Amino acid sequence: MRVYCYCPETGLYQAEDFLDEWRLDSTEGVTRIAPPIYVCGEVPVFDASTQSWNLIKLPGERAASAHG
């Protein structure tokens, strides 16, 4: 099944991957919940306690440096 990886310490979205369903509950830092659509200057952060994603806006300097 398709899963979405996040950093267990920070919740930052890392990547999309595939995992056997039976391994989902024993694997840290993955969820079946897809992150929301985001644009440059935003980053999805997963909250494991509420099982939901939040979009965090990056500060102006960091967002500008992401362009190039």
Rosetta blueprint (number, residue, H / E / L):
1 M L
2 R E
3 V E
4 Y E
5 C E
6 Y E
7 C L
8 P L
9 E L
10 T L
11 G L
12 L E
13 Y E
14 Q E
15 A E
16 E E
17 D E
18 F E
19 L L
20 D L
21 E H
22 W H
23 R H
24 L H
25 D H
26 S H
27 T L
28 E L
29 G L
30 V E
31 T E
32 R L
33 I L
34 A L
35 P L
36 P L
37 I L
38 Y L
39 V L
40 C L
41 G L
42 E E
43 V E
44 P E
45 V E
46 F E
47 D E
48 A L
49 S L
50 T L
51 Q L
52 S E
53 W E
54 N E
55 L E
56 I E
57 K E
58 L L
59 P L
60 G H
61 E H
62 R H
63 A H
64 A H
65 S H
66 A L
67 H L
68 G L
